[in-house]
Amino acid sequence: DYGPQLLYVLAIGLGQTPLFAFLTFSSTVFYPTYAHAMRVTSLSPLEDQVLGGVIMKLAAMLATFYAVAFIFYRWYEKSR
């Protein structure tokens, strides 16, 4: 059945959101050691952490979209 599959995929996406939100909206660096590491880019440690959170969220959203689209496609094909 495709309903539980959809719920599972969407629940995973919701379950990951607190981590992405924590990384993206935090006012302090999550790894204090990283704050003292040599910079490879011009981003500050906090800006790098925020960018990492945004990239992780966008990648997860894309993966969730493809999974949901695939499940809907299979559901549609089965009902034809």
N, CA, C and O atoms as a Maestro MAE file, in Angstrom:
{
 s_m_m2io_version
 :::
 2.0.0
}

f_m_ct {
 s_m_title
 :::
 protein
 m_atom[320] {
  # First column is atom index #
  i_m_mmod_type
  r_m_x_coord
  r_m_y_coord
  r_m_z_coord
  i_m_residue_number
  s_m_chain_name
  s_m_pdb_residue_name
  s_m_pdb_atom_name
  i_m_atomic_number
  :::
  1 25 0.844 -1.187 0.000 1 A "ASP " " N  " 7
  2 3 0.000 0.000 0.000 1 A "ASP " " CA " 6
  3 2 0.886 1.246 0.000 1 A "ASP " " C  " 6
  4 15 1.916 1.284 0.673 1 A "ASP " " O  " 8
  5 25 0.483 2.247 -0.750 2 A "TYR " " N  " 7
  6 3 1.332 3.423 -0.950 2 A "TYR " " CA " 6
  7 2 1.105 4.518 0.088 2 A "TYR " " C  " 6
  8 15 1.973 5.371 0.273 2 A "TYR " " O  " 8
  9 25 -0.028 4.514 0.762 3 A "GLY " " N  " 7
  10 3 -0.288 5.511 1.801 3 A "GLY " " CA " 6
  11 2 0.736 5.476 2.922 3 A "GLY " " C  " 6
  12 15 1.301 6.517 3.256 3 A "GLY " " O  " 8
  13 25 0.997 4.311 3.517 4 A "PRO " " N  " 7
  14 3 2.021 4.248 4.564 4 A "PRO " " CA " 6
  15 2 3.418 4.631 4.065 4 A "PRO " " C  " 6
  16 15 4.207 5.213 4.809 4 A "PRO " " O  " 8
  17 25 3.716 4.307 2.813 5 A "GLN " " N  " 7
  18 3 5.017 4.701 2.263 5 A "GLN " " CA " 6
  19 2 5.148 6.220 2.221 5 A "GLN " " C  " 6
  20 15 6.190 6.773 2.574 5 A "GLN " " O  " 8
  21 25 4.082 6.887 1.784 6 A "LEU " " N  " 7
  22 3 4.106 8.351 1.748 6 A "LEU " " CA " 6
  23 2 4.253 8.937 3.144 6 A "LEU " " C  " 6
  24 15 5.034 9.865 3.354 6 A "LEU " " O  " 8
  25 25 3.508 8.400 4.091 7 A "LEU " " N  " 7
  26 3 3.609 8.894 5.468 7 A "LEU " " CA " 6
  27 2 5.012 8.697 6.022 7 A "LEU " " C  " 6
  28 15 5.533 9.568 6.718 7 A "LEU " " O  " 8
  29 25 5.623 7.566 5.720 8 A "TYR " " N  " 7
  30 3 6.978 7.277 6.193 8 A "TYR " " CA " 6
  31 2 7.977 8.288 5.629 8 A "TYR " " C  " 6
  32 15 8.796 8.835 6.368 8 A "TYR " " O  " 8
  33 25 7.905 8.532 4.328 9 A "VAL " " N  " 7
  34 3 8.836 9.471 3.693 9 A "VAL " " CA " 6
  35 2 8.639 10.877 4.252 9 A "VAL " " C  " 6
  36 15 9.615 11.573 4.535 9 A "VAL " " O  " 8
  37 25 7.396 11.298 4.410 10 A "LEU " " N  " 7
  38 3 7.134 12.637 4.938 10 A "LEU " " CA " 6
  39 2 7.531 12.745 6.405 10 A "LEU " " C  " 6
  40 15 7.992 13.802 6.837 10 A "LEU " " O  " 8
  41 25 7.363 11.683 7.174 11 A "ALA " " N  " 7
  42 3 7.762 11.700 8.591 11 A "ALA " " CA " 6
  43 2 9.273 11.827 8.736 11 A "ALA " " C  " 6
  44 15 9.760 12.502 9.643 11 A "ALA " " O  " 8
  45 25 10.007 11.185 7.850 12 A "ILE " " N  " 7
  46 3 11.467 11.317 7.891 12 A "ILE " " CA " 6
  47 2 11.859 12.770 7.650 12 A "ILE " " C  " 6
  48 15 12.726 13.308 8.340 12 A "ILE " " O  " 8
  49 25 11.223 13.400 6.675 13 A "GLY " " N  " 7
  50 3 11.512 14.807 6.390 13 A "GLY " " CA " 6
  51 2 11.212 15.706 7.570 13 A "GLY " " C  " 6
  52 15 11.978 16.622 7.871 13 A "GLY " " O  " 8
  53 25 10.104 15.450 8.238 14 A "LEU " " N  " 7
  54 3 9.760 16.249 9.418 14 A "LEU " " CA " 6
  55 2 10.701 15.964 10.576 14 A "LEU " " C  " 6
  56 15 11.027 16.865 11.350 14 A "LEU " " O  " 8
  57 25 11.136 14.725 10.699 15 A "GLY " " N  " 7
  58 3 12.030 14.356 11.791 15 A "GLY " " CA " 6
  59 2 13.403 14.999 11.680 15 A "GLY " " C  " 6
  60 15 14.068 15.220 12.692 15 A "GLY " " O  " 8
  61 25 13.832 15.302 10.457 16 A "GLN " " N  " 7
  62 3 15.138 15.920 10.250 16 A "GLN " " CA " 6
  63 2 15.112 17.430 10.455 16 A "GLN " " C  " 6
  64 15 16.159 18.042 10.667 16 A "GLN " " O  " 8
  65 25 13.949 18.028 10.395 17 A "THR " " N  " 7
  66 3 13.828 19.483 10.450 17 A "THR " " CA " 6
  67 2 14.437 20.107 11.702 17 A "THR " " C  " 6
  68 15 15.084 21.147 11.579 17 A "THR " " O  " 8
  69 25 14.272 19.541 12.899 18 A "PRO " " N  " 7
  70 3 14.899 20.182 14.069 18 A "PRO " " CA " 6
  71 2 16.418 20.307 13.950 18 A "PRO " " C  " 6
  72 15 16.983 21.310 14.386 18 A "PRO " " O  " 8
  73 25 17.084 19.322 13.376 19 A "LEU " " N  " 7
  74 3 18.536 19.412 13.201 19 A "LEU " " CA " 6
  75 2 18.892 20.542 12.248 19 A "LEU " " C  " 6
  76 15 19.782 21.343 12.536 19 A "LEU " " O  " 8
  77 25 18.202 20.611 11.118 20 A "PHE " " N  " 7
  78 3 18.480 21.672 10.154 20 A "PHE " " CA " 6
  79 2 18.201 23.040 10.769 20 A "PHE " " C  " 6
  80 15 18.974 23.979 10.579 20 A "PHE " " O  " 8
  81 25 17.098 23.151 11.504 21 A "ALA " " N  " 7
  82 3 16.749 24.429 12.133 21 A "ALA " " CA " 6
  83 2 17.789 24.821 13.171 21 A "ALA " " C  " 6
  84 15 18.164 25.990 13.268 21 A "ALA " " O  " 8
  85 25 18.254 23.855 13.941 22 A "PHE " " N  " 7
  86 3 19.263 24.144 14.958 22 A "PHE " " CA " 6
  87 2 20.534 24.677 14.311 22 A "PHE " " C  " 6
  88 15 21.092 25.675 14.768 22 A "PHE " " O  " 8
  89 25 20.995 24.022 13.253 23 A "LEU " " N  " 7
  90 3 22.216 24.465 12.576 23 A "LEU " " CA " 6
  91 2 22.030 25.817 11.895 23 A "LEU " " C  " 6
  92 15 22.927 26.659 11.927 23 A "LEU " " O  " 8
  93 25 20.882 26.022 11.289 24 A "THR " " N  " 7
  94 3 20.659 27.226 10.505 24 A "THR " " CA " 6
  95 2 20.397 28.457 11.366 24 A "THR " " C  " 6
  96 15 20.883 29.544 11.051 24 A "THR " " O  " 8
  97 25 19.643 28.305 12.440 25 A "PHE " " N  " 7
  98 3 19.219 29.470 13.214 25 A "PHE " " CA " 6
  99 2 19.967 29.648 14.532 25 A "PHE " " C  " 6
  100 15 19.599 30.504 15.336 25 A "PHE " " O  " 8
  101 25 20.994 28.865 14.762 26 A "SER " " N  " 7
  102 3 21.772 28.989 15.987 26 A "SER " " CA " 6
  103 2 22.594 30.281 15.953 26 A "SER " " C  " 6
  104 15 23.058 30.701 14.894 26 A "SER " " O  " 8
  105 25 22.765 30.895 17.103 27 A "SER " " N  " 7
  106 3 23.575 32.117 17.177 27 A "SER " " CA " 6
  107 2 25.000 31.815 17.633 27 A "SER " " C  " 6
  108 15 25.828 32.719 17.736 27 A "SER " " O  " 8
  109 25 25.281 30.543 17.905 28 A "THR " " N  " 7
  110 3 26.634 30.139 18.290 28 A "THR " " CA " 6
  111 2 27.073 28.957 17.431 28 A "THR " " C  " 6
  112 15 26.246 28.239 16.870 28 A "THR " " O  " 8
  113 25 28.362 28.773 17.341 29 A "VAL " " N  " 7
  114 3 28.923 27.666 16.566 29 A "VAL " " CA " 6
  115 2 28.717 26.372 17.340 29 A "VAL " " C  " 6
  116 15 28.988 26.305 18.539 29 A "VAL " " O  " 8
  117 25 28.234 25.343 16.646 30 A "PHE " " N  " 7
  118 3 27.914 24.075 17.283 30 A "PHE " " CA " 6
  119 2 29.167 23.349 17.763 30 A "PHE " " C  " 6
  120 15 29.163 22.748 18.837 30 A "PHE " " O  " 8
  121 25 30.241 23.402 16.970 31 A "TYR " " N  " 7
  122 3 31.509 22.757 17.336 31 A "TYR " " CA " 6
  123 2 32.516 23.838 17.710 31 A "TYR " " C  " 6
  124 15 33.069 24.485 16.820 31 A "TYR " " O  " 8
  125 25 32.768 24.053 18.995 32 A "PRO " " N  " 7
  126 3 33.705 25.112 19.400 32 A "PRO " " CA " 6
  127 2 35.104 24.930 18.804 32 A "PRO " " C  " 6
  128 15 35.775 25.918 18.504 32 A "PRO " " O  " 8
  129 25 35.547 23.699 18.631 33 A "THR " " N  " 7
  130 3 36.864 23.449 18.051 33 A "THR " " CA " 6
  131 2 36.935 23.980 16.626 33 A "THR " " C  " 6
  132 15 37.965 24.506 16.203 33 A "THR " " O  " 8
  133 25 35.844 23.842 15.892 34 A "TYR " " N  " 7
  134 3 35.801 24.318 14.511 34 A "TYR " " CA " 6
  135 2 35.959 25.836 14.451 34 A "TYR " " C  " 6
  136 15 36.512 26.359 13.483 34 A "TYR " " O  " 8
  137 25 35.488 26.538 15.457 35 A "ALA " " N  " 7
  138 3 35.593 27.996 15.477 35 A "ALA " " CA " 6
  139 2 37.050 28.446 15.507 35 A "ALA " " C  " 6
  140 15 37.362 29.552 15.066 35 A "ALA " " O  " 8
  141 25 37.939 27.610 16.018 36 A "HIS " " N  " 7
  142 3 39.351 27.972 16.128 36 A "HIS " " CA " 6
  143 2 40.205 27.373 15.011 36 A "HIS " " C  " 6
  144 15 41.414 27.601 14.966 36 A "HIS " " O  " 8
  145 25 39.592 26.618 14.123 37 A "ALA " " N  " 7
  146 3 40.342 25.993 13.027 37 A "ALA " " CA " 6
  147 2 40.709 27.036 11.971 37 A "ALA " " C  " 6
  148 15 40.090 28.097 11.886 37 A "ALA " " O  " 8
  149 25 41.717 26.718 11.179 38 A "MET " " N  " 7
  150 3 42.138 27.605 10.108 38 A "MET " " CA " 6
  151 2 41.013 27.723 9.071 38 A "MET " " C  " 6
  152 15 40.377 26.726 8.730 38 A "MET " " O  " 8
  153 25 40.774 28.919 8.581 39 A "ARG " " N  " 7
  154 3 39.716 29.163 7.597 39 A "ARG " " CA " 6
  155 2 40.186 28.777 6.203 39 A "ARG " " C  " 6
  156 15 41.303 29.106 5.801 39 A "ARG " " O  " 8
  157 25 39.337 28.085 5.477 40 A "VAL " " N  " 7
  158 3 39.612 27.708 4.097 40 A "VAL " " CA " 6
  159 2 38.916 28.688 3.152 40 A "VAL " " C  " 6
  160 15 39.382 28.919 2.036 40 A "VAL " " O  " 8
  161 25 37.802 29.260 3.605 41 A "THR " " N  " 7
  162 3 37.059 30.249 2.827 41 A "THR " " CA " 6
  163 2 36.956 31.530 3.642 41 A "THR " " C  " 6
  164 15 37.454 31.612 4.765 41 A "THR " " O  " 8
  165 25 36.304 32.525 3.060 42 A "SER " " N  " 7
  166 3 36.128 33.793 3.765 42 A "SER " " CA " 6
  167 2 34.934 33.766 4.719 42 A "SER " " C  " 6
  168 15 34.673 34.752 5.409 42 A "SER " " O  " 8
  169 25 34.215 32.659 4.763 43 A "LEU " " N  " 7
  170 3 33.062 32.550 5.658 43 A "LEU " " CA " 6
  171 2 33.523 32.410 7.105 43 A "LEU " " C  " 6
  172 15 34.517 31.746 7.398 43 A "LEU " " O  " 8
  173 25 32.782 33.047 7.995 44 A "SER " " N  " 7
  174 3 33.047 32.847 9.417 44 A "SER " " CA " 6
  175 2 32.546 31.455 9.801 44 A "SER " " C  " 6
  176 15 31.769 30.859 9.054 44 A "SER " " O  " 8
  177 25 32.972 30.928 10.940 45 A "PRO " " N  " 7
  178 3 32.472 29.607 11.353 45 A "PRO " " CA " 6
  179 2 30.944 29.562 11.450 45 A "PRO " " C  " 6
  180 15 30.333 28.563 11.072 45 A "PRO " " O  " 8
  181 25 30.328 30.624 11.948 46 A "LEU " " N  " 7
  182 3 28.868 30.642 12.065 46 A "LEU " " CA " 6
  183 2 28.210 30.693 10.688 46 A "LEU " " C  " 6
  184 15 27.217 30.004 10.456 46 A "LEU " " O  " 8
  185 25 28.749 31.500 9.771 47 A "GLU " " N  " 7
  186 3 28.198 31.557 8.415 47 A "GLU " " CA " 6
  187 2 28.330 30.206 7.716 47 A "GLU " " C  " 6
  188 15 27.427 29.780 6.995 47 A "GLU " " O  " 8
  189 25 29.448 29.545 7.935 48 A "ASP " " N  " 7
  190 3 29.664 28.224 7.347 48 A "ASP " " CA " 6
  191 2 28.658 27.214 7.899 48 A "ASP " " C  " 6
  192 15 28.133 26.385 7.156 48 A "ASP " " O  " 8
  193 25 28.396 27.286 9.196 49 A "GLN " " N  " 7
  194 3 27.421 26.390 9.824 49 A "GLN " " CA " 6
  195 2 26.026 26.644 9.264 49 A "GLN " " C  " 6
  196 15 25.290 25.700 8.977 49 A "GLN " " O  " 8
  197 25 25.659 27.918 9.108 50 A "VAL " " N  " 7
  198 3 24.347 28.264 8.555 50 A "VAL " " CA " 6
  199 2 24.236 27.755 7.120 50 A "VAL " " C  " 6
  200 15 23.223 27.162 6.747 50 A "VAL " " O  " 8
  201 25 25.262 27.981 6.326 51 A "LEU " " N  " 7
  202 3 25.256 27.499 4.945 51 A "LEU " " CA " 6
  203 2 25.143 25.977 4.898 51 A "LEU " " C  " 6
  204 15 24.420 25.430 4.066 51 A "LEU " " O  " 8
  205 25 25.852 25.302 5.785 52 A "GLY " " N  " 7
  206 3 25.750 23.842 5.855 52 A "GLY " " CA " 6
  207 2 24.341 23.382 6.183 52 A "GLY " " C  " 6
  208 15 23.847 22.424 5.589 52 A "GLY " " O  " 8
  209 25 23.687 24.057 7.126 53 A "GLY " " N  " 7
  210 3 22.306 23.716 7.476 53 A "GLY " " CA " 6
  211 2 21.361 23.915 6.309 53 A "GLY " " C  " 6
  212 15 20.479 23.090 6.070 53 A "GLY " " O  " 8
  213 25 21.541 25.013 5.576 54 A "VAL " " N  " 7
  214 3 20.688 25.295 4.416 54 A "VAL " " CA " 6
  215 2 20.908 24.252 3.318 54 A "VAL " " C  " 6
  216 15 19.948 23.749 2.735 54 A "VAL " " O  " 8
  217 25 22.159 23.934 3.043 55 A "ILE " " N  " 7
  218 3 22.461 22.935 2.007 55 A "ILE " " CA " 6
  219 2 21.889 21.571 2.390 55 A "ILE " " C  " 6
  220 15 21.323 20.873 1.549 55 A "ILE " " O  " 8
  221 25 22.038 21.193 3.660 56 A "MET " " N  " 7
  222 3 21.488 19.909 4.111 56 A "MET " " CA " 6
  223 2 19.971 19.880 3.954 56 A "MET " " C  " 6
  224 15 19.414 18.874 3.515 56 A "MET " " O  " 8
  225 25 19.299 20.975 4.309 57 A "LYS " " N  " 7
  226 3 17.836 21.025 4.212 57 A "LYS " " CA " 6
  227 2 17.394 20.950 2.754 57 A "LYS " " C  " 6
  228 15 16.455 20.223 2.429 57 A "LYS " " O  " 8
  229 25 18.062 21.695 1.874 58 A "LEU " " N  " 7
  230 3 17.694 21.663 0.460 58 A "LEU " " CA " 6
  231 2 17.907 20.280 -0.146 58 A "LEU " " C  " 6
  232 15 17.077 19.811 -0.925 58 A "LEU " " O  " 8
  233 25 19.007 19.627 0.203 59 A "ALA " " N  " 7
  234 3 19.261 18.276 -0.307 59 A "ALA " " CA " 6
  235 2 18.207 17.298 0.201 59 A "ALA " " C  " 6
  236 15 17.740 16.440 -0.547 59 A "ALA " " O  " 8
  237 25 17.834 17.427 1.467 60 A "ALA " " N  " 7
  238 3 16.807 16.541 2.033 60 A "ALA " " CA " 6
  239 2 15.453 16.795 1.376 60 A "ALA " " C  " 6
  240 15 14.707 15.853 1.108 60 A "ALA " " O  " 8
  241 25 15.134 18.065 1.115 61 A "MET " " N  " 7
  242 3 13.868 18.383 0.454 61 A "MET " " CA " 6
  243 2 13.831 17.808 -0.957 61 A "MET " " C  " 6
  244 15 12.800 17.297 -1.395 61 A "MET " " O  " 8
  245 25 14.946 17.889 -1.665 62 A "LEU " " N  " 7
  246 3 15.013 17.340 -3.015 62 A "LEU " " CA " 6
  247 2 14.844 15.822 -2.995 62 A "LEU " " C  " 6
  248 15 14.108 15.266 -3.810 62 A "LEU " " O  " 8
  249 25 15.518 15.162 -2.074 63 A "ALA " " N  " 7
  250 3 15.387 13.705 -1.960 63 A "ALA " " CA " 6
  251 2 13.958 13.314 -1.591 63 A "ALA " " C  " 6
  252 15 13.422 12.344 -2.127 63 A "ALA " " O  " 8
  253 25 13.342 14.061 -0.687 64 A "THR " " N  " 7
  254 3 11.955 13.786 -0.296 64 A "THR " " CA " 6
  255 2 11.017 13.990 -1.476 64 A "THR " " C  " 6
  256 15 10.112 13.185 -1.696 64 A "THR " " O  " 8
  257 25 11.225 15.058 -2.235 65 A "PHE " " N  " 7
  258 3 10.394 15.321 -3.409 65 A "PHE " " CA " 6
  259 2 10.475 14.161 -4.402 65 A "PHE " " C  " 6
  260 15 9.449 13.691 -4.895 65 A "PHE " " O  " 8
  261 25 11.693 13.700 -4.693 66 A "TYR " " N  " 7
  262 3 11.845 12.590 -5.636 66 A "TYR " " CA " 6
  263 2 11.213 11.305 -5.103 66 A "TYR " " C  " 6
  264 15 10.606 10.553 -5.865 66 A "TYR " " O  " 8
  265 25 11.347 11.051 -3.820 67 A "ALA " " N  " 7
  266 3 10.744 9.846 -3.243 67 A "ALA " " CA " 6
  267 2 9.222 9.911 -3.322 67 A "ALA " " C  " 6
  268 15 8.574 8.929 -3.685 67 A "ALA " " O  " 8
  269 25 8.653 11.062 -2.985 68 A "VAL " " N  " 7
  270 3 7.195 11.218 -3.047 68 A "VAL " " CA " 6
  271 2 6.719 11.109 -4.494 68 A "VAL " " C  " 6
  272 15 5.713 10.453 -4.764 68 A "VAL " " O  " 8
  273 25 7.425 11.738 -5.420 69 A "ALA " " N  " 7
  274 3 7.041 11.660 -6.831 69 A "ALA " " CA " 6
  275 2 7.092 10.219 -7.329 69 A "ALA " " C  " 6
  276 15 6.207 9.792 -8.071 69 A "ALA " " O  " 8
  277 25 8.110 9.468 -6.933 70 A "PHE " " N  " 7
  278 3 8.241 8.074 -7.349 70 A "PHE " " CA " 6
  279 2 7.097 7.229 -6.787 70 A "PHE " " C  " 6
  280 15 6.529 6.395 -7.492 70 A "PHE " " O  " 8
  281 25 6.767 7.450 -5.519 71 A "ILE " " N  " 7
  282 3 5.665 6.693 -4.902 71 A "ILE " " CA " 6
  283 2 4.350 7.023 -5.593 71 A "ILE " " C  " 6
  284 15 3.563 6.123 -5.883 71 A "ILE " " O  " 8
  285 25 4.101 8.311 -5.861 72 A "PHE " " N  " 7
  286 3 2.874 8.694 -6.561 72 A "PHE " " CA " 6
  287 2 2.832 8.090 -7.965 72 A "PHE " " C  " 6
  288 15 1.776 7.654 -8.423 72 A "PHE " " O  " 8
  289 25 3.963 8.063 -8.639 73 A "TYR " " N  " 7
  290 3 4.008 7.488 -9.981 73 A "TYR " " CA " 6
  291 2 3.650 6.003 -9.942 73 A "TYR " " C  " 6
  292 15 2.844 5.532 -10.745 73 A "TYR " " O  " 8
  293 25 4.250 5.273 -9.010 74 A "ARG " " N  " 7
  294 3 3.931 3.840 -8.888 74 A "ARG " " CA " 6
  295 2 2.463 3.643 -8.534 74 A "ARG " " C  " 6
  296 15 1.814 2.738 -9.058 74 A "ARG " " O  " 8
  297 25 1.941 4.479 -7.654 75 A "TRP " " N  " 7
  298 3 0.537 4.407 -7.252 75 A "TRP " " CA " 6
  299 2 -0.359 4.654 -8.466 75 A "TRP " " C  " 6
  300 15 -1.340 3.940 -8.675 75 A "TRP " " O  " 8
  301 25 -0.020 5.660 -9.259 76 A "TYR " " N  " 7
  302 3 -0.789 5.989 -10.454 76 A "TYR " " CA " 6
  303 2 -0.744 4.840 -11.460 76 A "TYR " " C  " 6
  304 15 -1.774 4.457 -12.016 76 A "TYR " " O  " 8
  305 25 0.443 4.296 -11.692 77 A "GLU " " N  " 7
  306 3 0.580 3.199 -12.652 77 A "GLU " " CA " 6
  307 2 -0.205 1.964 -12.211 77 A "GLU " " C  " 6
  308 15 -0.786 1.268 -13.044 77 A "GLU " " O  " 8
  309 25 -0.226 1.693 -10.930 78 A "LYS " " N  " 7
  310 3 -0.956 0.527 -10.430 78 A "LYS " " CA " 6
  311 2 -2.464 0.711 -10.585 78 A "LYS " " C  " 6
  312 15 -3.189 -0.258 -10.811 78 A "LYS " " O  " 8
  313 25 -2.937 1.948 -10.466 79 A "SER " " N  " 7
  314 3 -4.383 2.192 -10.527 79 A "SER " " CA " 6
  315 2 -4.902 2.241 -11.963 79 A "SER " " C  " 6
  316 15 -6.115 2.247 -12.172 79 A "SER " " O  " 8
  317 25 -4.024 2.276 -12.940 80 A "ARG " " N  " 7
  318 3 -4.463 2.347 -14.347 80 A "ARG " " CA " 6
  319 2 -4.918 1.030 -14.871 80 A "ARG " " C  " 6
  320 15 -5.314 0.931 -16.032 80 A "ARG " " O  " 8
  :::
 }
 m_bond[319] {
  # First column is bond index #
  i_m_from
  i_m_to
  i_m_order
  :::
  1 1 2 1
  2 2 3 1
  3 3 4 2
  4 3 5 1
  5 5 6 1
  6 6 7 1
  7 7 8 2
  8 7 9 1
  9 9 10 1
  10 10 11 1
  11 11 12 2
  12 11 13 1
  13 13 14 1
  14 14 15 1
  15 15 16 2
  16 15 17 1
  17 17 18 1
  18 18 19 1
  19 19 20 2
  20 19 21 1
  21 21 22 1
  22 22 23 1
  23 23 24 2
  24 23 25 1
  25 25 26 1
  26 26 27 1
  27 27 28 2
  28 27 29 1
  29 29 30 1
  30 30 31 1
  31 31 32 2
  32 31 33 1
  33 33 34 1
  34 34 35 1
  35 35 36 2
  36 35 37 1
  37 37 38 1
  38 38 39 1
  39 39 40 2
  40 39 41 1
  41 41 42 1
  42 42 43 1
  43 43 44 2
  44 43 45 1
  45 45 46 1
  46 46 47 1
  47 47 48 2
  48 47 49 1
  49 49 50 1
  50 50 51 1
  51 51 52 2
  52 51 53 1
  53 53 54 1
  54 54 55 1
  55 55 56 2
  56 55 57 1
  57 57 58 1
  58 58 59 1
  59 59 60 2
  60 59 61 1
  61 61 62 1
  62 62 63 1
  63 63 64 2
  64 63 65 1
  65 65 66 1
  66 66 67 1
  67 67 68 2
  68 67 69 1
  69 69 70 1
  70 70 71 1
  71 71 72 2
  72 71 73 1
  73 73 74 1
  74 74 75 1
  75 75 76 2
  76 75 77 1
  77 77 78 1
  78 78 79 1
  79 79 80 2
  80 79 81 1
  81 81 82 1
  82 82 83 1
  83 83 84 2
  84 83 85 1
  85 85 86 1
  86 86 87 1
  87 87 88 2
  88 87 89 1
  89 89 90 1
  90 90 91 1
  91 91 92 2
  92 91 93 1
  93 93 94 1
  94 94 95 1
  95 95 96 2
  96 95 97 1
  97 97 98 1
  98 98 99 1
  99 99 100 2
  100 99 101 1
  101 101 102 1
  102 102 103 1
  103 103 104 2
  104 103 105 1
  105 105 106 1
  106 106 107 1
  107 107 108 2
  108 107 109 1
  109 109 110 1
  110 110 111 1
  111 111 112 2
  112 111 113 1
  113 113 114 1
  114 114 115 1
  115 115 116 2
  116 115 117 1
  117 117 118 1
  118 118 119 1
  119 119 120 2
  120 119 121 1
  121 121 122 1
  122 122 123 1
  123 123 124 2
  124 123 125 1
  125 125 126 1
  126 126 127 1
  127 127 128 2
  128 127 129 1
  129 129 130 1
  130 130 131 1
  131 131 132 2
  132 131 133 1
  133 133 134 1
  134 134 135 1
  135 135 136 2
  136 135 137 1
  137 137 138 1
  138 138 139 1
  139 139 140 2
  140 139 141 1
  141 141 142 1
  142 142 143 1
  143 143 144 2
  144 143 145 1
  145 145 146 1
  146 146 147 1
  147 147 148 2
  148 147 149 1
  149 149 150 1
  150 150 151 1
  151 151 152 2
  152 151 153 1
  153 153 154 1
  154 154 155 1
  155 155 156 2
  156 155 157 1
  157 157 158 1
  158 158 159 1
  159 159 160 2
  160 159 161 1
  161 161 162 1
  162 162 163 1
  163 163 164 2
  164 163 165 1
  165 165 166 1
  166 166 167 1
  167 167 168 2
  168 167 169 1
  169 169 170 1
  170 170 171 1
  171 171 172 2
  172 171 173 1
  173 173 174 1
  174 174 175 1
  175 175 176 2
  176 175 177 1
  177 177 178 1
  178 178 179 1
  179 179 180 2
  180 179 181 1
  181 181 182 1
  182 182 183 1
  183 183 184 2
  184 183 185 1
  185 185 186 1
  186 186 187 1
  187 187 188 2
  188 187 189 1
  189 189 190 1
  190 190 191 1
  191 191 192 2
  192 191 193 1
  193 193 194 1
  194 194 195 1
  195 195 196 2
  196 195 197 1
  197 197 198 1
  198 198 199 1
  199 199 200 2
  200 199 201 1
  201 201 202 1
  202 202 203 1
  203 203 204 2
  204 203 205 1
  205 205 206 1
  206 206 207 1
  207 207 208 2
  208 207 209 1
  209 209 210 1
  210 210 211 1
  211 211 212 2
  212 211 213 1
  213 213 214 1
  214 214 215 1
  215 215 216 2
  216 215 217 1
  217 217 218 1
  218 218 219 1
  219 219 220 2
  220 219 221 1
  221 221 222 1
  222 222 223 1
  223 223 224 2
  224 223 225 1
  225 225 226 1
  226 226 227 1
  227 227 228 2
  228 227 229 1
  229 229 230 1
  230 230 231 1
  231 231 232 2
  232 231 233 1
  233 233 234 1
  234 234 235 1
  235 235 236 2
  236 235 237 1
  237 237 238 1
  238 238 239 1
  239 239 240 2
  240 239 241 1
  241 241 242 1
  242 242 243 1
  243 243 244 2
  244 243 245 1
  245 245 246 1
  246 246 247 1
  247 247 248 2
  248 247 249 1
  249 249 250 1
  250 250 251 1
  251 251 252 2
  252 251 253 1
  253 253 254 1
  254 254 255 1
  255 255 256 2
  256 255 257 1
  257 257 258 1
  258 258 259 1
  259 259 260 2
  260 259 261 1
  261 261 262 1
  262 262 263 1
  263 263 264 2
  264 263 265 1
  265 265 266 1
  266 266 267 1
  267 267 268 2
  268 267 269 1
  269 269 270 1
  270 270 271 1
  271 271 272 2
  272 271 273 1
  273 273 274 1
  274 274 275 1
  275 275 276 2
  276 275 277 1
  277 277 278 1
  278 278 279 1
  279 279 280 2
  280 279 281 1
  281 281 282 1
  282 282 283 1
  283 283 284 2
  284 283 285 1
  285 285 286 1
  286 286 287 1
  287 287 288 2
  288 287 289 1
  289 289 290 1
  290 290 291 1
  291 291 292 2
  292 291 293 1
  293 293 294 1
  294 294 295 1
  295 295 296 2
  296 295 297 1
  297 297 298 1
  298 298 299 1
  299 299 300 2
  300 299 301 1
  301 301 302 1
  302 302 303 1
  303 303 304 2
  304 303 305 1
  305 305 306 1
  306 306 307 1
  307 307 308 2
  308 307 309 1
  309 309 310 1
  310 310 311 1
  311 311 312 2
  312 311 313 1
  313 313 314 1
  314 314 315 1
  315 315 316 2
  316 315 317 1
  317 317 318 1
  318 318 319 1
  319 319 320 2
  :::
 }
}
